[in-house]
């Protein structure tokens, strides 16, 4: 790997994590302005889909999807939509930094799914990491709660559900025919299907309003472009240049960005217990990533993640 590729990959990984960490700020801004969860997510995924479709057309991607691939793409769309829906609920019920940190446990969910359903061996480090993450999530859930509509039980539950649905999404991308679909094309289809689901949900619950003022559009564009489209594109760039494991290490910037914004801008509380919980979760995820790095060094048991 040449130095230029490594530097570009590292910069892409940092940019991906940092921009995704902005999602809670823009989401809460729209929710506080009176927009419903379905409206927020319809605009987020709709605008991001249009942006990525434009990128795909400009870069010569083919959007043809074989009939046999539609089933897995629809399933992945459902999982990705469920992840976003759960996170928005969590952002409005517990501190956004707490929700983002709990969501950062998704590599543990991937490891657990691989052990339970794909007969991957459970190592001591994996079991230790899962235990540490559960303890970290418990500490975070008992910290201060300054969410717009506080409900610690619901917020923690939906944040944990987002871990499972996103873990399932990543395993689906890796272990199914979706792994052979171009990353940009797959992401466009997943986002487009998610948009249709959220538009349907909005229509069934009062409709989706048209954005008519500049401030709201700034929040929508901030959520859809840097926090969604840019974070996804740069994630793919990073994985191709420095690999999934090193890219995941930089993923720690995602919850840290959300925590800092929550404290400095949204006025969310931060306690010693919360800090300890965050450290435990980051340590747990690091243990999983180190184990994957060791496994990747052995040709017989090589693994590869793809985030779309």
N, C-alpha and C positions, 0 to 999 in steps of 0.2 A: 504493500500500500504506500503510494507516494505521499509526501508531506502535504502537497496541495489538497489532495482528496481528503486526507485526515482532518486538515484544518476546516475545510468546507463542511465535512460531516459533523465535526464537533460544533461548529457555529450553527448548523441546521438543527442539531439536537437541542442546543440551548434555546434557540429561537422558538422551536416547537413547544417545548415545555413552558417557557415563559408566557407565550401568547395564549396557550390553553388555560393557563392560570388566571387570565383576565376574564374568563367566562362568567364567574360568579358576579363580578362587578357590573358587567353590562346586563346580565340577567336580572339582578336585583333592582337595577335602575328602571327596567321596563316593568317589573312587577309592582314596584312602588308607584309607578305612574298609572296604575290601574289596568294593565294588560294582563290577560289570563295566561295560564301556563300553556295552553294550546296555541294562543296567538303568538307568544314569545317563540315557541319552538317552530311554528309554521314559518315565521319570518327567518329564524336562524337557519334552518335547513333549506328553505326555499331559495334564499339569496345565495347561500353557500353553494347550492347545487348549480345554479345558473353560472356562478363564477367558475366552478370547476369544469362545467360543460364547455365554457368558452376556452379555458386552458386546454382541455382535451382536443377541441377542434383545431386550435392554433398549433398544437404540437402533433397533429396528424393521427390522433388515436382513432381506432375503429370502435364504435359503440355497439356493434353487432353482438348479441348475446345468444348463444345456442340454447335451444329449447330445454335441453337436459340440465342447464345451469339455473333456470328460473327458480326452481324449488329452493335451492340452497341460498340464492340471493334474497328471496323473499324472507326466508328464515333469518338471515343475517340482518335484514332491514328491521324486522320485528325486535330482535335483540338490541340493535343500536338505538332504536326509538325508545325502547323500554329503559335503556341506560340514561338517555337524556331526560326522559320524563321523571325518573326517580331522582336524578340529581337536582332538577329544578324544585321538586317538592322538598328535598333535603335543604337546599339553599334557603328556602323560606321558613324552615322550621328550626334549624340549628345554625350556628355560626358557619359562614361559607368556608372559612379556612378549615374548620373541623370536618365538614362534608367532603372537601377536596382531599384532605389527608386520608380519610377513611377510604375514599375511592381509589387512592393510590395503592391500596392493597391488592389491586387486580392481578399482579403476577402470582400472588398466593392462590387466588382463585383458579388461575390457569394450572398451577401445579397440582392443586387438589382435584380438578377435573381430570387431568391426565392420569393421576393415580387411581381414581375411582372408576373411570370409564375406558381408559386406554392401557391399563395394566403397567403403568410406569412405576418403577420401584420407589417406595417411600423411604427416604433417608432420614437419619437423625436430624440433619440440618433443616430439612423441609418441615418436619414435625415441630422442631423448636421454633422455626420462623412463624408457623401458623399460630402456635401458642403465644408468642410475643405480640403478634398482630392483634389477636383477640384481646389481650391485656391492654394494648395501646388504644384500641377502639373503645374499650370500657372506660379507660381514664378520660378520653376525649369526651365521651357522652355524659360524664359527670362534671364537666367543667361548666363555666358560665355560659348562659344562653341569652344572646341579645338579638335573636332573629326577629324578622318582621312579625311573624305569628308563631311564637315559641311553642314547640311541642317536641321535647327531646326524644321521646319514644318513637314517634312517627319519623322524625328527621333522621335519627340514627338507623332505624329500620330501612328506610328508603335508600340511604347512603350505602348500607350493606348490600341491599338488593342490586344497586348499580354495580357493585363489585362483581357479583355473580353473573349479571347479564353481560357485562363487558368482558369478563373472563370467558364466558361462553362464546361471545362474538369472536374473540381472538383465536380460540381453539377452532371454531368453525372455519375461520379464514385459513388457518394452518393445516387442518386435517381433512379438508374437503376439496372438491373440484374448484372451489373459489381461489385456491392457491395458484391456479393456472390462468386466472383472469388478470389482466393488467390492473395495477393498483389504482390508477386514476379512474379508470372505467368502473371498477368495482365500487369505489367510493362514491362516484356519481349516482350509480344505481341505488346504493344503500341510502344515500341522502335523499334521493328523489322519492323513494318508497316511504321513507320516514316523513317527508313533507306531506305526502298524500294522507298518511295516517293522522297527522296532527291537524291538517285542514278538515278532515272528516270529524275528528274530535271537537274542533272548534265549531263546526257547523251544527253538531248535535247539542252543543252546550251554549248556544247564543250567538254564534257566528264569529268571523274573523274580520275585524275592522281594518280599513285602509289607513296607513300611516299618513298623516297630513301635515305634521310640523317637523321642522328641522332638527330639534333636539332629540325627538324620538328616533328619527332616521339615523342620527349619529350613534345612538345606542344599538340600533338594529345592525348597522354596518359594522360597528365594533365587535358585536357578538358573532356576526356571520362571516366576516372576512378574517381579521387577525386571530380571533379565538376559535375559529372553526376551519375555514378553508386554508389559511396560511399554516396553521398548526398541523393539519393533515398532510399538506404537500411537503413541508420541511421535515416531517417525521419520516416520510418515504425516502427523501433525499438522504437523511442521516443513516437510516438502516442500510441503504445500498452502499454507503461509503465507509461507515465504521462498524456496521453490524448491529444486530438487535440488542445484544447485551450491554455494550458501552452506551448505546442510545438510551436504554432503560435507566442506566445510572444517572444520566442527566435529567431523567424524568422527575427526580426529586425536586427540581426547580418549580414544577407545577404546583404542588401543595404549598411550597414555601412562598411563591408569588401570591397565591390566594390568601395565605395567612397574613402576609405583610399588608396587602391591600385591605383586608378585613380590619386589621388593627388601626392602620394609619388613616384610612379614608372612611370606612364604614363604622368605625367606633366599636368593633367587636372586642370582647374581653379576652385577655390572654393570661392564664395562670400557670404556676409551676407544674401543676398536674397536667394541664394541656400540653405544655412543652415536653414533659416526660413521655406523654402518649405519642406525640409526633416522632420523637426520637426512637421509641420502640418500634413504630411502624416502619420507619426508614431503615432501621437495622434489620428488621424482619425481611423486608423486600431485598435488601442487599445480600442477605444470606441466600435467598433463592437465586438471585442473579449470579452470585459466585459459584453456586452449584451448577447452574446452567453453563457457565463459562468452562468449568472443569469437564462437564459432559461433552461440550463442543470440541474439546481437545482430543477426545477419543472418537476416531472415525466410526466405530461400530455403534455408537450411541449419540451421534450428532443430532442436535435439535436446532430449529430455526423458526423464529417468530416473524410474522409480518403483520404490521399494523396498517390498516387501510383507512 
